[in-house]
Amino acid sequence: MVHRFEFKLCNRHTGLDQACFDAQPLHNVDTGSLYFYILQGTFAEQSTTNPRVFTMSYQLPVGVTCTDGCVLQWTYTTFNSC
């Protein structure tokens, strides 16, 4: 099973629409990818008393500021293959 995270940013906090988010996808600083993949087995030790913590870094797109507020869209997708 593979899971992935994807992050997009809308640099306004009112009048939100999907086009605003789609115009500003965030890229992983380490890989340059739009996606952060979590591979099978990563969740093997996860429980309510031992949650998994994922550390990742993203950079705002060039020219984008959040002076008046921004909204982050986080999409979590899971792929299950049998």
Secondary structure, DSSP 4 states (H G I P E B T S, - for coil): -EEEEEEEEES-SSS--HHHHHT-B-EETTT--SEEEE-TTTTTT--SSS-------EEPPTT---TT--EEEEEEEEE---
